[in-house]
Amino acid sequence: MAEILRINMTDRTATYEEVPEKYQHLAGRGLTSTILYDEVDPTCHPLGPNNKLVFAPGLLTGSVAPTTARVSVGGKSPLTGTIKESNAGTGWGQQLARLGIKAIVVEGRPEEEGWWGLRVTKDGAEFFDADEYAGRSLYEMAPSVFERFGDRAGMMTIGVAGEKKMAMAGLCFNDRENRPSRYSGRGGLGAVAGSKGLKFIIVDDTDGPGVEMADKDLFDQGRKKMLNALRSHDITKPKGGLNTYGTAVLVNIINEAGAYPTRNFREGRFEEAAATSGEAIFEGNQERLGKELYNHACSPGCVIQCSNTWFDADGEEMVSCIEYESTWALGANCGIGDLDTIGKLIWQCNDLGIDTIEAGVVIGVAMDSGIAGFGDGEAAIKWLDEDIRQGTPLGHILGQGAEFTANAFGNERSPTVKGQGMPAYEPRAIKGIGMTYAISTMGADHTSGYTIAPEILAVGGDVDQFDVDKADLVRAFQQTTAFIDMSGHCLFIAFAILDIAEGFEGLVEECNGLLGTDWTGDDVTRIGQEILDKELAFNRTAGFTAADDRVPEFMRYEPLPPHDVTWDVPDETLDAVFKEA
Amino acid sequence: MSDRMTVEVWLYGPISRYGKEIDEELVQDRRVERSYAELHLRLPEGSTVAHLLDLLRLPPEEKGITFINGKLAAMPGVDTDRDVELHDGDRLGISHRRSMWPFQYRFGASLDETLKDSFRQRKDRGIHHAYTKPDE
């Protein structure tokens, strides 16, 4: 029987609780958001004793369903002040699920100074003193952690940015090679862990009970359909778009579309974009290594395998992974057009424990504010490696995120929604993503609006992307995404199941097989909406209104080249997305 | 050369190699790297996308997502751009077949009118990620 592990950081006690009936069918984002809604006062200070940090593997995480190693982490965000769910792909989540743990709820706050780790095995949860690990480089520290706890352990940790309670600090998990490189990056949850003195959660599922299964035949039928969809779709198949070029396959496309935010969202096309793209990473590695290198899985059991590695001029590994959003944030958005500099900046982010997107948006805002010129890679490295690492006053300003930095330097050009930096798609040039940023419960978030098969979305009518009123479509995207985030599947399964209906059937059958439920396609949007309802209610009590569901004002009056477009989606359209929900 | 116009062409991914093969006489300027090519070409007035592809000797099965002046003009499986006439100063961006642009990241982006009409006529209204059949 699965359990909830409650960790009290005030007195460092750990208790196992039965899973309440109402949580039985929840997992991942569905469970993190529900526990926060049920237990956390939305008006609490994100770094105070009343905020909680909730870890929940997805419904299918830990099972043999393909590409299901996601773990969701929730808390009230110090970056946005909203509810937050940020998920990562890592074997850590699978191990937690196989230990029979549905969620870890971390609460309270120690009265004394110090750092603690928690180790969770089949025999229980125990604390250890983690002072010796504090203040260190994550790349330098990680091997000593695996030496102590064993190579097959899973590691969740925070870096110096989280220890210093910076709002762009993420939670770092290990990848398959035990690099400290997989992140629940967005929203500053690393600072919430830091505020509680929580440096680690180590998990080891050796001899654990595994994941319970109600109807294995149905589950197997579903996972085979999913596997076939992922293996046959152009985007997700072996040597397909993602496996060859990684998520950075989007660089040239979005740049050509005039929607690649450049120099802090001043332009929509970057002249050096092609040299920083997924194609350039693939060809550059081939040149440096003398062979083709396809991408690897970030976590066990992934068949999409989109995670890349960048090698330096000597053929030595520099960093993994250069995601689309990372090469954009630390590249075009800062006017930097060279992969080696971008690679060094991503390495710094991983080493310090910060979100690469927020870091790039912060650096873009800082450059836009005149602290250094656009394209000054040396300044950017110094801000990370010296200012943030040492915690100088400038480092603490930058570490609080893009909006804080813009305010500190009197710059109205803060490309944020609800305080969170926008990712790599310009809302003025791609209006749909702008709507997603504006109304997301998480602040500007490119992962909150994925589609499933149109025949499923078309509940009550045909889907038309050219309709004047797109609110219905945007709402359906949000519901779909919330469900996938609960399932434990990586969101990228959406690419395949939008086009291959059997893949979608597979998703529903996997869940029904595991839980013994009889969900249909309609339940996907219903359950998604129930998750969103709790997040919306949390945010409303925290003080958010429709006036917060907006893109920044400068985008309304500054035309974006090359299309010279401004943000012109009416507020009423944004407000309609959740009005009827 | 008064009957010629200048067109900027970007080729992304392995199709960058076709940037080397185009007739020297048509080339005003070019930069061909392993992962991309940037070409400034002098083409006869009235040239279409199909003419350009012939001059580049770019096989249709390698051509993927295509932009004309920042507007999406073709996707794998929806080749609506072939008869589009090019004009002086146009910019074309052509990706290899392997490239991708999932729907949620192009929802509300600029579309060439011909492609837009084609999407409007489809039952799915063009909200899929891919329009090719597996292994096509």
Boltz contact constraints between the chains, C-beta under 6 A:
constraints:
  - contact:
      token1: [A, 232]
      token2: [B, 134]
      max_distance: 6.0
  - contact:
      token1: [A, 234]
      token2: [B, 130]
      max_distance: 6.0
  - contact:
      token1: [A, 235]
      token2: [B, 100]
      max_distance: 6.0
  - contact:
      token1: [A, 241]
      token2: [B, 98]
      max_distance: 6.0
  - contact:
      token1: [A, 241]
      token2: [B, 100]
      max_distance: 6.0
  - contact:
      token1: [A, 244]
      token2: [B, 98]
      max_distance: 6.0
  - contact:
      token1: [A, 249]
      token2: [B, 99]
      max_distance: 6.0
  - contact:
      token1: [A, 249]
      token2: [B, 100]
      max_distance: 6.0
  - contact:
      token1: [A, 252]
      token2: [B, 12]
      max_distance: 6.0
  - contact:
      token1: [A, 253]
      token2: [B, 65]
      max_distance: 6.0
  - contact:
      token1: [A, 253]
      token2: [B, 99]
      max_distance: 6.0
  - contact:
      token1: [A, 253]
      token2: [B, 101]
      max_distance: 6.0
  - contact:
      token1: [A, 256]
      token2: [B, 67]
      max_distance: 6.0
  - contact:
      token1: [A, 256]
      token2: [B, 93]
      max_distance: 6.0
  - contact:
      token1: [A, 257]
      token2: [B, 70]
      max_distance: 6.0
  - contact:
      token1: [A, 257]
      token2: [B, 109]
      max_distance: 6.0
  - contact:
      token1: [A, 258]
      token2: [B, 70]
      max_distance: 6.0
  - contact:
      token1: [A, 274]
      token2: [B, 36]
      max_distance: 6.0
  - contact:
      token1: [A, 279]
      token2: [B, 12]
      max_distance: 6.0
  - contact:
      token1: [A, 279]
      token2: [B, 13]
      max_distance: 6.0
  - contact:
      token1: [A, 279]
      token2: [B, 35]
      max_distance: 6.0
  - contact:
      token1: [A, 280]
      token2: [B, 35]
      max_distance: 6.0
  - contact:
      token1: [A, 283]
      token2: [B, 34]
      max_distance: 6.0
  - contact:
      token1: [A, 283]
      token2: [B, 35]
      max_distance: 6.0
  - contact:
      token1: [A, 425]
      token2: [B, 105]
      max_distance: 6.0
  - contact:
      token1: [A, 430]
      token2: [B, 108]
      max_distance: 6.0
  - contact:
      token1: [A, 430]
      token2: [B, 109]
      max_distance: 6.0
  - contact:
      token1: [A, 431]
      token2: [B, 108]
      max_distance: 6.0
  - contact:
      token1: [A, 432]
      token2: [B, 107]
      max_distance: 6.0
  - contact:
      token1: [A, 432]
      token2: [B, 108]
      max_distance: 6.0
  - contact:
      token1: [A, 449]
      token2: [B, 104]
      max_distance: 6.0
  - contact:
      token1: [A, 450]
      token2: [B, 104]
      max_distance: 6.0
  - contact:
      token1: [A, 451]
      token2: [B, 103]
      max_distance: 6.0
  - contact:
      token1: [A, 451]
      token2: [B, 104]
      max_distance: 6.0
  - contact:
      token1: [A, 454]
      token2: [B, 124]
      max_distance: 6.0
  - contact:
      token1: [A, 454]
      token2: [B, 127]
      max_distance: 6.0
  - contact:
      token1: [A, 463]
      token2: [B, 125]
      max_distance: 6.0
  - contact:
      token1: [A, 463]
      token2: [B, 127]
      max_distance: 6.0
  - contact:
      token1: [A, 464]
      token2: [B, 125]
      max_distance: 6.0
  - contact:
      token1: [A, 465]
      token2: [B, 125]
      max_distance: 6.0
  - contact:
      token1: [A, 465]
      token2: [B, 127]
      max_distance: 6.0
  - contact:
      token1: [A, 495]
      token2: [B, 102]
      max_distance: 6.0
  - contact:
      token1: [A, 495]
      token2: [B, 129]
      max_distance: 6.0
  - contact:
      token1: [A, 498]
      token2: [B, 129]
      max_distance: 6.0
  - contact:
      token1: [A, 499]
      token2: [B, 128]
      max_distance: 6.0
  - contact:
      token1: [A, 499]
      token2: [B, 129]
      max_distance: 6.0
  - contact:
      token1: [A, 499]
      token2: [B, 130]
      max_distance: 6.0
  - contact:
      token1: [A, 562]
      token2: [B, 70]
      max_distance: 6.0
  - contact:
      token1: [A, 563]
      token2: [B, 70]
      max_distance: 6.0
